[in-house]
C-alpha cells in the first residue's frame, strides 16, 4: 500500500529533462517501471476484440480519454456495453474532446449518463480564448487500473475496420498490462479533477447550496473514484508519460523525445502522420544527423492525409530535414497512415497518441509509453520495416512540384499558419 502511494506521488510529477550527455544514456532506466506485458494490436479486428474483452472483464473501473468518439453503430455498440457495466456498478468515465467528439456529446452522452456513467466534455475554449488550440488528444482505455489500450485509435467505424486490406485506415494500438496502468489510472483521476475544477466556477453560479452540491456530485462524481494497486503481469520495463499543457508546466513529451534522440547513436525511425514538428524536435533530429545517426520518418502525402492542408504545410517543414539527410518517406498505399510510435537506436520503442507534431508537444493532452523490452522493440522494428516497403521517398523535386501548383496568396497563408500547427 505504501509502495503504491509513493510510486503514484513520485510519478504524477513530470521528470526533469536530462540535458547532459551522461544523463541522456540513462534517461530510460532511471524512470522505468518493471512488471509489464505488452501486446501489439495492429488492426481494427484485434483492437476491437481486445477492447470488448477488457470491458467484459472490468470489475471496478473503466476510464476512457479520447479525441474521437463518434455516433456510428460501432461507437453505439461500445456505448451500450459501457452502459451495461455502469448499471452493474462499475465506475465508467469518459473524458472526451469537445470538438473531436462533438456529436456524441450533444446527441448520445445523456443516454450513457442515464446508466450511471460520467461523461466530461474537455472544452478549454470555454475557459478562455487563450486555450483555443488545446485538445484532449489522448487515446486511453484504462480498466481496473491493471490494463490499458493506447495508440492511434478512437471510437468509430473506420478504426474498427482499419487494416491494409480495407485500404481505408492504417493504425496501431498496444495493450499494456502492469504497474503503468495504475499510474495512468491516477493520472486520469487527476486530469478529471482538474478539468472539473475549470468548469466549477461556472457551474456553481447555477447550482448553489446543498441541493446544488448534490447535482454537481451526480454530474462529476468527485467522491466516487476507485483506486488501484500496481500489479506485475510480465517482465517488460515501461516508462509512462502523460502531459497536459493546461495543467502541466514544461514540455514533458517533447523533452522525453529529445532525451531519447540525444541517447541514440545509430538509428531513429518514426511515424509522424502529420509532419509539422516543433522546431526543438527538428533541431534535436538535425543534431543527431550531425552525429551520424540515420533518421527515417514516415508520413502521409496530400492524397492520403485526412487533413490535406496540413500535408501541404508539411512540405515547408520537411525541407530542413531533407537537407540534413533525414529520410522522409511518404505513404504510398490507399488510405491514411495514422500510426504513432517509433524506435530509437534499436533499443527503445514508444507508442501512444503523440503525432510528433507541434500540436502534440505544445497544445494537446497526450499519452505515451516507452519500453526497452527486446521482443517488443524487435516487433515494432519489423512492423515499421514492413510499412517502409509501402512508402516512397519525399524529394526536393516533389516538394517543388507540390509548391508550384499553389497560388502566391495560398503559399503565404500556409506559411503564416504553420507556427500554430
Secondary structure as a PSIPRED ss2 file (coil, helix, strand):
# PSIPRED VFORMAT (PSIPRED V4.0)

   1 X C   1.000  0.000  0.000
   2 X H   0.000  1.000  0.000
   3 X H   0.000  1.000  0.000
   4 X H   0.000  1.000  0.000
   5 X H   0.000  1.000  0.000
   6 X H   0.000  1.000  0.000
   7 X H   0.000  1.000  0.000
   8 X H   0.000  1.000  0.000
   9 X H   0.000  1.000  0.000
  10 X H   0.000  1.000  0.000
  11 X H   0.000  1.000  0.000
  12 X C   1.000  0.000  0.000
  13 X C   1.000  0.000  0.000
  14 X C   1.000  0.000  0.000
  15 X C   1.000  0.000  0.000
  16 X C   1.000  0.000  0.000
  17 X C   1.000  0.000  0.000
  18 X C   1.000  0.000  0.000
  19 X C   1.000  0.000  0.000
  20 X C   1.000  0.000  0.000
  21 X H   0.000  1.000  0.000
  22 X H   0.000  1.000  0.000
  23 X H   0.000  1.000  0.000
  24 X H   0.000  1.000  0.000
  25 X H   0.000  1.000  0.000
  26 X C   1.000  0.000  0.000
  27 X C   1.000  0.000  0.000
  28 X C   1.000  0.000  0.000
  29 X C   1.000  0.000  0.000
  30 X C   1.000  0.000  0.000
  31 X C   1.000  0.000  0.000
  32 X C   1.000  0.000  0.000
  33 X E   0.000  0.000  1.000
  34 X E   0.000  0.000  1.000
  35 X E   0.000  0.000  1.000
  36 X E   0.000  0.000  1.000
  37 X E   0.000  0.000  1.000
  38 X E   0.000  0.000  1.000
  39 X E   0.000  0.000  1.000
  40 X E   0.000  0.000  1.000
  41 X E   0.000  0.000  1.000
  42 X C   1.000  0.000  0.000
  43 X C   1.000  0.000  0.000
  44 X H   0.000  1.000  0.000
  45 X H   0.000  1.000  0.000
  46 X H   0.000  1.000  0.000
  47 X H   0.000  1.000  0.000
  48 X H   0.000  1.000  0.000
  49 X H   0.000  1.000  0.000
  50 X H   0.000  1.000  0.000
  51 X H   0.000  1.000  0.000
  52 X H   0.000  1.000  0.000
  53 X H   0.000  1.000  0.000
  54 X H   0.000  1.000  0.000
  55 X H   0.000  1.000  0.000
  56 X H   0.000  1.000  0.000
  57 X H   0.000  1.000  0.000
  58 X C   1.000  0.000  0.000
  59 X C   1.000  0.000  0.000
  60 X C   1.000  0.000  0.000
  61 X E   0.000  0.000  1.000
  62 X E   0.000  0.000  1.000
  63 X E   0.000  0.000  1.000
  64 X E   0.000  0.000  1.000
  65 X E   0.000  0.000  1.000
  66 X E   0.000  0.000  1.000
  67 X C   1.000  0.000  0.000
  68 X C   1.000  0.000  0.000
  69 X E   0.000  0.000  1.000
  70 X C   1.000  0.000  0.000
  71 X C   1.000  0.000  0.000
  72 X C   1.000  0.000  0.000
  73 X H   0.000  1.000  0.000
  74 X H   0.000  1.000  0.000
  75 X H   0.000  1.000  0.000
  76 X H   0.000  1.000  0.000
  77 X H   0.000  1.000  0.000
  78 X H   0.000  1.000  0.000
  79 X H   0.000  1.000  0.000
  80 X H   0.000  1.000  0.000
  81 X H   0.000  1.000  0.000
  82 X H   0.000  1.000  0.000
  83 X H   0.000  1.000  0.000
  84 X H   0.000  1.000  0.000
  85 X H   0.000  1.000  0.000
  86 X H   0.000  1.000  0.000
  87 X H   0.000  1.000  0.000
  88 X C   1.000  0.000  0.000
  89 X C   1.000  0.000  0.000
  90 X C   1.000  0.000  0.000
  91 X E   0.000  0.000  1.000
  92 X E   0.000  0.000  1.000
  93 X E   0.000  0.000  1.000
  94 X E   0.000  0.000  1.000
  95 X E   0.000  0.000  1.000
  96 X E   0.000  0.000  1.000
  97 X E   0.000  0.000  1.000
  98 X C   1.000  0.000  0.000
  99 X C   1.000  0.000  0.000
 100 X C   1.000  0.000  0.000
 101 X C   1.000  0.000  0.000
 102 X H   0.000  1.000  0.000
 103 X H   0.000  1.000  0.000
 104 X H   0.000  1.000  0.000
 105 X H   0.000  1.000  0.000
 106 X H   0.000  1.000  0.000
 107 X H   0.000  1.000  0.000
 108 X C   1.000  0.000  0.000
 109 X H   0.000  1.000  0.000
 110 X H   0.000  1.000  0.000
 111 X H   0.000  1.000  0.000
 112 X H   0.000  1.000  0.000
 113 X H   0.000  1.000  0.000
 114 X C   1.000  0.000  0.000
 115 X C   1.000  0.000  0.000
 116 X C   1.000  0.000  0.000
 117 X C   1.000  0.000  0.000
 118 X E   0.000  0.000  1.000
 119 X E   0.000  0.000  1.000
 120 X E   0.000  0.000  1.000
 121 X E   0.000  0.000  1.000
 122 X E   0.000  0.000  1.000
 123 X C   1.000  0.000  0.000
 124 X H   0.000  1.000  0.000
 125 X H   0.000  1.000  0.000
 126 X H   0.000  1.000  0.000
 127 X H   0.000  1.000  0.000
 128 X C   1.000  0.000  0.000
 129 X H   0.000  1.000  0.000
 130 X H   0.000  1.000  0.000
 131 X H   0.000  1.000  0.000
 132 X C   1.000  0.000  0.000
 133 X C   1.000  0.000  0.000
 134 X C   1.000  0.000  0.000
 135 X E   0.000  0.000  1.000
 136 X E   0.000  0.000  1.000
 137 X C   1.000  0.000  0.000
 138 X C   1.000  0.000  0.000
 139 X E   0.000  0.000  1.000
 140 X E   0.000  0.000  1.000
 141 X E   0.000  0.000  1.000
 142 X E   0.000  0.000  1.000
 143 X E   0.000  0.000  1.000
 144 X C   1.000  0.000  0.000
 145 X C   1.000  0.000  0.000
 146 X C   1.000  0.000  0.000
 147 X E   0.000  0.000  1.000
 148 X E   0.000  0.000  1.000
 149 X E   0.000  0.000  1.000
 150 X E   0.000  0.000  1.000
 151 X E   0.000  0.000  1.000
 152 X C   1.000  0.000  0.000
 153 X C   1.000  0.000  0.000
 154 X C   1.000  0.000  0.000
 155 X E   0.000  0.000  1.000
 156 X C   1.000  0.000  0.000
 157 X H   0.000  1.000  0.000
 158 X H   0.000  1.000  0.000
 159 X H   0.000  1.000  0.000
 160 X H   0.000  1.000  0.000
 161 X C   1.000  0.000  0.000
 162 X C   1.000  0.000  0.000
 163 X E   0.000  0.000  1.000
 164 X C   1.000  0.000  0.000
 165 X C   1.000  0.000  0.000
 166 X C   1.000  0.000  0.000
 167 X C   1.000  0.000  0.000
 168 X C   1.000  0.000  0.000
 169 X E   0.000  0.000  1.000
 170 X E   0.000  0.000  1.000
 171 X C   1.000  0.000  0.000
 172 X C   1.000  0.000  0.000
 173 X E   0.000  0.000  1.000
 174 X E   0.000  0.000  1.000
 175 X E   0.000  0.000  1.000
 176 X E   0.000  0.000  1.000
 177 X E   0.000  0.000  1.000
 178 X C   1.000  0.000  0.000
 179 X H   0.000  1.000  0.000
 180 X H   0.000  1.000  0.000
 181 X H   0.000  1.000  0.000
 182 X H   0.000  1.000  0.000
 183 X H   0.000  1.000  0.000
 184 X H   0.000  1.000  0.000
 185 X H   0.000  1.000  0.000
 186 X H   0.000  1.000  0.000
 187 X H   0.000  1.000  0.000
 188 X H   0.000  1.000  0.000
 189 X H   0.000  1.000  0.000
 190 X H   0.000  1.000  0.000
 191 X H   0.000  1.000  0.000
 192 X H   0.000  1.000  0.000
 193 X H   0.000  1.000  0.000
 194 X H   0.000  1.000  0.000
 195 X H   0.000  1.000  0.000
 196 X H   0.000  1.000  0.000
 197 X H   0.000  1.000  0.000
 198 X H   0.000  1.000  0.000
 199 X H   0.000  1.000  0.000
 200 X H   0.000  1.000  0.000
 201 X H   0.000  1.000  0.000
 202 X H   0.000  1.000  0.000
 203 X H   0.000  1.000  0.000
 204 X H   0.000  1.000  0.000
 205 X H   0.000  1.000  0.000
 206 X H   0.000  1.000  0.000
 207 X C   1.000  0.000  0.000
 208 X C   1.000  0.000  0.000
 209 X H   0.000  1.000  0.000
 210 X H   0.000  1.000  0.000
 211 X H   0.000  1.000  0.000
 212 X H   0.000  1.000  0.000
 213 X H   0.000  1.000  0.000
 214 X H   0.000  1.000  0.000
 215 X H   0.000  1.000  0.000
 216 X H   0.000  1.000  0.000
 217 X H   0.000  1.000  0.000
 218 X H   0.000  1.000  0.000
 219 X H   0.000  1.000  0.000
 220 X H   0.000  1.000  0.000
 221 X C   1.000  0.000  0.000
 222 X C   1.000  0.000  0.000
 223 X C   1.000  0.000  0.000
 224 X C   1.000  0.000  0.000
 225 X C   1.000  0.000  0.000
 226 X C   1.000  0.000  0.000
 227 X C   1.000  0.000  0.000
 228 X C   1.000  0.000  0.000
 229 X C   1.000  0.000  0.000
 230 X C   1.000  0.000  0.000
 231 X C   1.000  0.000  0.000
 232 X C   1.000  0.000  0.000
 233 X C   1.000  0.000  0.000
 234 X C   1.000  0.000  0.000
 235 X C   1.000  0.000  0.000
 236 X E   0.000  0.000  1.000
 237 X E   0.000  0.000  1.000
 238 X E   0.000  0.000  1.000
 239 X E   0.000  0.000  1.000
 240 X E   0.000  0.000  1.000
 241 X E   0.000  0.000  1.000
 242 X E   0.000  0.000  1.000
 243 X E   0.000  0.000  1.000
 244 X C   1.000  0.000  0.000
 245 X C   1.000  0.000  0.000
 246 X C   1.000  0.000  0.000
 247 X C   1.000  0.000  0.000
 248 X C   1.000  0.000  0.000
 249 X C   1.000  0.000  0.000
 250 X C   1.000  0.000  0.000
 251 X C   1.000  0.000  0.000
 252 X H   0.000  1.000  0.000
 253 X H   0.000  1.000  0.000
 254 X H   0.000  1.000  0.000
 255 X H   0.000  1.000  0.000
 256 X H   0.000  1.000  0.000
 257 X H   0.000  1.000  0.000
 258 X H   0.000  1.000  0.000
 259 X H   0.000  1.000  0.000
 260 X H   0.000  1.000  0.000
 261 X H   0.000  1.000  0.000
 262 X H   0.000  1.000  0.000
 263 X H   0.000  1.000  0.000
 264 X C   1.000  0.000  0.000
 265 X C   1.000  0.000  0.000
 266 X C   1.000  0.000  0.000
 267 X E   0.000  0.000  1.000
 268 X E   0.000  0.000  1.000
 269 X E   0.000  0.000  1.000
 270 X E   0.000  0.000  1.000
 271 X E   0.000  0.000  1.000
 272 X C   1.000  0.000  0.000
 273 X C   1.000  0.000  0.000
 274 X C   1.000  0.000  0.000
 275 X C   1.000  0.000  0.000
 276 X C   1.000  0.000  0.000
 277 X C   1.000  0.000  0.000
 278 X C   1.000  0.000  0.000
 279 X H   0.000  1.000  0.000
 280 X H   0.000  1.000  0.000
 281 X H   0.000  1.000  0.000
 282 X H   0.000  1.000  0.000
 283 X H   0.000  1.000  0.000
 284 X H   0.000  1.000  0.000
 285 X H   0.000  1.000  0.000
 286 X H   0.000  1.000  0.000
 287 X H   0.000  1.000  0.000
 288 X H   0.000  1.000  0.000
 289 X H   0.000  1.000  0.000
 290 X H   0.000  1.000  0.000
 291 X C   1.000  0.000  0.000
 292 X C   1.000  0.000  0.000
 293 X C   1.000  0.000  0.000
 294 X E   0.000  0.000  1.000
 295 X E   0.000  0.000  1.000
 296 X E   0.000  0.000  1.000
 297 X E   0.000  0.000  1.000
 298 X E   0.000  0.000  1.000
 299 X E   0.000  0.000  1.000
 300 X C   1.000  0.000  0.000
 301 X C   1.000  0.000  0.000
 302 X C   1.000  0.000  0.000
 303 X C   1.000  0.000  0.000
 304 X C   1.000  0.000  0.000
 305 X C   1.000  0.000  0.000
 306 X C   1.000  0.000  0.000
 307 X C   1.000  0.000  0.000
 308 X H   0.000  1.000  0.000
 309 X H   0.000  1.000  0.000
 310 X H   0.000  1.000  0.000
 311 X H   0.000  1.000  0.000
 312 X H   0.000  1.000  0.000
 313 X H   0.000  1.000  0.000
 314 X H   0.000  1.000  0.000
 315 X H   0.000  1.000  0.000
 316 X H   0.000  1.000  0.000
 317 X H   0.000  1.000  0.000
 318 X H   0.000  1.000  0.000
 319 X H   0.000  1.000  0.000
 320 X H   0.000  1.000  0.000
 321 X H   0.000  1.000  0.000
 322 X H   0.000  1.000  0.000
 323 X H   0.000  1.000  0.000
 324 X C   1.000  0.000  0.000
 325 X C   1.000  0.000  0.000
 326 X C   1.000  0.000  0.000
 327 X E   0.000  0.000  1.000
 328 X E   0.000  0.000  1.000
 329 X E   0.000  0.000  1.000
 330 X E   0.000  0.000  1.000
 331 X E   0.000  0.000  1.000
 332 X C   1.000  0.000  0.000
 333 X C   1.000  0.000  0.000
 334 X C   1.000  0.000  0.000
 335 X C   1.000  0.000  0.000
 336 X E   0.000  0.000  1.000
 337 X E   0.000  0.000  1.000
 338 X C   1.000  0.000  0.000
 339 X C   1.000  0.000  0.000
 340 X C   1.000  0.000  0.000
 341 X E   0.000  0.000  1.000
 342 X E   0.000  0.000  1.000
 343 X E   0.000  0.000  1.000
 344 X E   0.000  0.000  1.000
 345 X C   1.000  0.000  0.000
 346 X C   1.000  0.000  0.000
 347 X C   1.000  0.000  0.000
 348 X E   0.000  0.000  1.000
 349 X E   0.000  0.000  1.000
 350 X E   0.000  0.000  1.000
 351 X E   0.000  0.000  1.000
 352 X E   0.000  0.000  1.000
 353 X C   1.000  0.000  0.000
 354 X C   1.000  0.000  0.000
 355 X C   1.000  0.000  0.000
 356 X C   1.000  0.000  0.000
 357 X C   1.000  0.000  0.000
 358 X H   0.000  1.000  0.000
 359 X H   0.000  1.000  0.000
 360 X H   0.000  1.000  0.000
 361 X H   0.000  1.000  0.000
 362 X H   0.000  1.000  0.000
 363 X H   0.000  1.000  0.000
 364 X E   0.000  0.000  1.000
 365 X E   0.000  0.000  1.000
 366 X E   0.000  0.000  1.000
 367 X E   0.000  0.000  1.000
 368 X E   0.000  0.000  1.000
 369 X E   0.000  0.000  1.000
 370 X E   0.000  0.000  1.000
 371 X E   0.000  0.000  1.000
 372 X C   1.000  0.000  0.000
 373 X C   1.000  0.000  0.000
 374 X H   0.000  1.000  0.000
 375 X H   0.000  1.000  0.000
 376 X H   0.000  1.000  0.000
 377 X H   0.000  1.000  0.000
 378 X H   0.000  1.000  0.000
 379 X H   0.000  1.000  0.000
 380 X H   0.000  1.000  0.000
 381 X H   0.000  1.000  0.000
 382 X H   0.000  1.000  0.000
 383 X H   0.000  1.000  0.000
 384 X H   0.000  1.000  0.000
 385 X H   0.000  1.000  0.000
 386 X H   0.000  1.000  0.000
 387 X H   0.000  1.000  0.000
 388 X H   0.000  1.000  0.000
 389 X C   1.000  0.000  0.000
 390 X C   1.000  0.000  0.000
 391 X E   0.000  0.000  1.000
 392 X E   0.000  0.000  1.000
 393 X E   0.000  0.000  1.000
 394 X C   1.000  0.000  0.000
 395 X C   1.000  0.000  0.000
 396 X H   0.000  1.000  0.000
 397 X H   0.000  1.000  0.000
 398 X H   0.000  1.000  0.000
 399 X H   0.000  1.000  0.000
 400 X H   0.000  1.000  0.000
 401 X H   0.000  1.000  0.000
 402 X H   0.000  1.000  0.000
 403 X H   0.000  1.000  0.000
 404 X H   0.000  1.000  0.000
 405 X C   1.000  0.000  0.000
 406 X C   1.000  0.000  0.000
 407 X C   1.000  0.000  0.000
 408 X H   0.000  1.000  0.000
 409 X H   0.000  1.000  0.000
 410 X H   0.000  1.000  0.000
 411 X H   0.000  1.000  0.000
 412 X H   0.000  1.000  0.000
 413 X H   0.000  1.000  0.000
 414 X H   0.000  1.000  0.000
 415 X H   0.000  1.000  0.000
 416 X H   0.000  1.000  0.000
 417 X H   0.000  1.000  0.000
 418 X H   0.000  1.000  0.000
 419 X H   0.000  1.000  0.000
 420 X H   0.000  1.000  0.000
 421 X C   1.000  0.000  0.000
